[in-house]
């Protein structure tokens, strides 16, 4: 499967609700000291995450994300839903390549805000962070993220699913 980009993925009402939710003072973000644990000695960047769903955690926000995305993504079963917030830095940092899981599954990245950060796919394709954009890709193939330098933060939501 080649990657696919869908701009204006959510209708304006759902996108506004999503943005208000993840930017609210009540949405909890949790500090992670490195972006990629496999490369923690090389990794000099940190970020914030919110695990919405995985096999051991189910956030109180799961129903919100489930309602907004499940039908549009045609999800049969989630593996993980994770929101990422990369704070602005002086220099743009490419994080180390990784695979989300080493078995065949679907991946999607939803970009909450526009900034100069991007996602780099296995063959070097750079996907710009543009608000309300969805990237569909093979999450078991190497890819990596960046932070941003021209916005207070870069927020995206990662979906791994069947």
Phi and psi in degrees as a GROMACS rama.xvg file:
@    title "Ramachandran Plot"
@    xaxis  label "Phi"
@    yaxis  label "Psi"
@TYPE xy
-77.7023  159.151  UNK-2
-71.6182  160.091  UNK-3
-137.502  139.342  UNK-4
-113.731  130.645  UNK-5
-123.725  108.771  UNK-6
-81.7128  153.71  UNK-7
52.1381  48.7151  UNK-8
-62.565  -44.5346  UNK-9
-97.2034  149.393  UNK-10
-67.5141  160.975  UNK-11
-58.9746  -36.1549  UNK-12
-65.7493  -47.2606  UNK-13
-65.788  -39.8149  UNK-14
-64.1423  -42.6181  UNK-15
-61.4561  -44.0551  UNK-16
-62.2211  -43.1102  UNK-17
-62.3992  -48.0227  UNK-18
-63.2712  -43.9602  UNK-19
-61.4459  -37.0989  UNK-20
-66.3797  -53.226  UNK-21
-74.1158  -17.698  UNK-22
-98.8236  1.29438  UNK-23
-75.1382  158.081  UNK-24
-67.7008  -17.3293  UNK-25
-91.6914  -10.7473  UNK-26
-79.484  116.325  UNK-27
-80.1646  130.494  UNK-28
-112.813  140.919  UNK-29
-119.773  130.952  UNK-30
-70.1055  132.868  UNK-31
-119.601  122.589  UNK-32
-70.1918  -19.6605  UNK-33
-137.705  150.722  UNK-34
-78.74  -39.1612  UNK-35
-128.417  103.773  UNK-36
-60.815  -30.3848  UNK-37
-64.7738  -24.2981  UNK-38
-120.442  38.0176  UNK-39
-62.7184  -26.7912  UNK-40
-72.8704  -30.9873  UNK-41
-86.0947  -29.308  UNK-42
-75.2603  115.223  UNK-43
-106.028  7.40759  UNK-44
-112.119  155.877  UNK-45
-127.41  169.847  UNK-46
-160.61  -179.034  UNK-47
-120.016  143.686  UNK-48
-133.258  160.55  UNK-49
-138.543  111.622  UNK-50
-80.0791  109.946  UNK-51
-80.2583  -39.0565  UNK-52
-156.947  135.996  UNK-53
-156.585  -173.834  UNK-54
-67.3297  -15.8998  UNK-55
-115.904  -7.61742  UNK-56
-136.267  144.57  UNK-57
-141.115  99.1728  UNK-58
-63.9971  155.909  UNK-59
-65.2465  -11.3019  UNK-60
-92.419  -1.61956  UNK-61
-54.9963  -47.7853  UNK-62
-60.0578  -37.8955  UNK-63
-60.8186  -52.1601  UNK-64
-64.9585  -40.2447  UNK-65
-59.224  -46.8635  UNK-66
-62.4789  -39.5078  UNK-67
-76.6148  -38.1381  UNK-68
-109.26  -30.2016  UNK-69
-56.1884  -51.1609  UNK-70
-66.7395  -40.0149  UNK-71
-66.6156  -32.6185  UNK-72
-88.7153  -9.46174  UNK-73
58.7568  49.0969  UNK-74
-78.5038  130.657  UNK-75
-92.0935  -39.8552  UNK-76
-157.268  131.82  UNK-77
-81.9313  145.209  UNK-78
-99.5678  -46.4546  UNK-79
-158.74  146.362  UNK-80
-128.857  124.634  UNK-81
-139.019  125.424  UNK-82
-92.3796  137.881  UNK-83
-122.034  137.055  UNK-84
-127.181  113.138  UNK-85
-101.775  115.197  UNK-86
-67.371  153.957  UNK-87
-59.6731  140.466  UNK-88
-130.928  167.22  UNK-89
-67.184  -40.5419  UNK-90
-115.448  145.285  UNK-91
-74.7488  124.496  UNK-92
-110.773  125.37  UNK-93
-83.4322  121.319  UNK-94
-77.9456  159.05  UNK-95
-66.161  142.463  UNK-96
-60.8008  149.557  UNK-97
-156.017  168.622  UNK-98
-115.492  145.992  UNK-99
-71.8745  -47.727  UNK-100
-144.837  149.724  UNK-101
-91.8122  26.9672  UNK-102
-127.235  158.84  UNK-103
-67.2387  125.249  UNK-104
-161.575  171.628  UNK-105
-93.201  146.495  UNK-106
-129.126  147.117  UNK-107
-142.895  139.515  UNK-108
-120.747  124.56  UNK-109
-105.369  125.821  UNK-110
-94.8607  119.798  UNK-111
-83.4998  -34.6081  UNK-112
-137.676  155.666  UNK-113
-85.3214  134.065  UNK-114
-163.903  -179.348  UNK-115
-87.8191  7.78597  UNK-116
-79.3754  169.203  UNK-117
-160.244  171.931  UNK-118
-111.622  136.73  UNK-119
-111.308  124.46  UNK-120
-91.0565  174.733  UNK-121
-52.5596  -40.801  UNK-122
-92.1084  13.2604  UNK-123
92.0621  0.923033  UNK-124
-65.4313  132.42  UNK-125
-102.306  123.22  UNK-126
-105.015  115.666  UNK-127
-69.807  147.126  UNK-128
-82.1898  102.863  UNK-129
-125.149  128.351  UNK-130
-55.7079  142.073  UNK-131
66.3245  25.905  UNK-132
-101.579  143.245  UNK-133
-120.922  133.683  UNK-134
-108.934  122.987  UNK-135
-102.444  132.925  UNK-136
-160.435  172.682  UNK-137
-87.8595  102.803  UNK-138
-75.173  -6.49438  UNK-139
-89.9576  4.96942  UNK-140
-104.834  150.415  UNK-141
-58.5033  137.753  UNK-142
-156.806  165.027  UNK-143
-152.956  163.986  UNK-144
-111.49  177.62  UNK-145
-137.107  170.868  UNK-146
-89.491  -153.53  UNK-147
-144.648  163.408  UNK-148
-124.983  -9.19059  UNK-149
-117.914  13.695  UNK-150
-144.305  159.007  UNK-151
-62.6398  -24.9399  UNK-152
-161.943  162.491  UNK-153
-121.015  120.011  UNK-154
-118.856  130.901  UNK-155
-140.14  162.491  UNK-156
-122.916  124.068  UNK-157
-100.82  134.326  UNK-158
-121.129  129.44  UNK-159
-120.254  129.083  UNK-160
-161.588  169.634  UNK-161
